[in-house]
Amino acid sequence: MTQEYDDRRGREGDCMSAPHTRPLVYLDYNATAPVRPEAIEAMTRTLHTVGNASSAHLHGRAAADAVEEARDHVAALLCCNAEEIIFTSGATEANNMAIRSGASAARNIVISAVEHPAVAEAAASTGFHAATVGVDSCGMLLTDDLEAALAVGPALVSIMAANNETGVLSDLTTIAKLARDAGSVIHTDATQMVGRLPVDLADIDVDMLSLSAHKFGGPQGVGALFLRRHSPVTLQPLASGGGQEKGRRPGTLNVAGIVGTGAAAAAAAANLDQEIREVTARRDRFEQHVLAAVPDARLNGRADQRLPGVSSLTFAGAPADAVLAAMPYLSASEGSACTAGAIEPSRVLLAMGLTRDEADCTIRFSLGYATTDADIDNGITYVADAVRKVRASLTGHPA
Ligand code: PMP
């Protein structure tokens, strides 16, 4: 994230009390992406209007029309029908709805060892049997183990489309075929993939898919669940008390947030090819230079089967918390931001066979649509200097 970006949002100085003299670099798009200008404009316009999308009067109908236009944009991004989109407060809620609804039909769940807690904990909370399928050292699902888990009988299979810590992409075509052959229903948490790579639900054979607006330049606090028309899954609302979203997600709609989500979806769709090219090129340049400048550094996850913007790097002997503290001008994550603060090492990295020490020395860098060449240049210098400094402080040798 460039200084200019911060200034635009008036956030200069917010994140650090000391005046900073070096450019800030934001490489944490998997935690959240900057809101796209198109979304800010659409939300601001909407916030200047009044209307509850459930009201029958003209003001209400205008709000409802704005929501439907946004639904069309989200559906276009996913190549599905607008009526298959249910707006939620984010991917956490969408995942919980999907798991609860899918599991109550199948009474048996299969997930991967690298799912986000919003899937793993939702599955555990159902009380149904939940089998966990492992991944290989590259982070790819062990399909033989999936087959074995499915031999028990039909299940709700929930396998993420792209991993939040490594960016590794699942082979959804193979997974869906195995699951269908076993008579299962399928959900995928596509939170990190939507708006970053093409998603064509005419081709991806899943019953349900979760997404989150703030990962592709929409506002925080809005997401959606795709539920395929004619799917055997009957959606079970998590709350009671209103008929919104055809009774499937009660509660007054976040009209401005949904409109911003639609605008972000439209912008992401319009720029997708170019963004994929640019983000991949910048990520590769960042990665190559960091790996060349820092000895004993390595990449996690299958390099050729990754999201364009993600680079999970292990710097042997340099704990991630110390490295991040040594480069306060660069924002990146230790493991996953959603579990940051917990002392537990990353479950994802452990499932891939990293030792606890290696997991503790791993940083996730994630770039996106607004990352600049200057961010990459500065980022390479910050990371190389910080790792050198941390290693020197731990070994007593000068950096
Ligand atoms: N699933 C994945 C893979 C994620 O990365 C995240 C966000 N970190 C979520 C679900 C939760 O999304 P939200 O913030 O919209 O609740």
Boltz pocket constraint, residues with backbone or C-beta under 6 A from the ligand:
constraints:
  - pocket:
      binder: B
      contacts: [[A, 30], [A, 31], [A, 89], [A, 90], [A, 91], [A, 92], [A, 93], [A, 95], [A, 116], [A, 118], [A, 160], [A, 162], [A, 163], [A, 164], [A, 189], [A, 191], [A, 192], [A, 211], [A, 212], [A, 213], [A, 221], [A, 222], [A, 223], [A, 338]]
      max_distance: 6.0
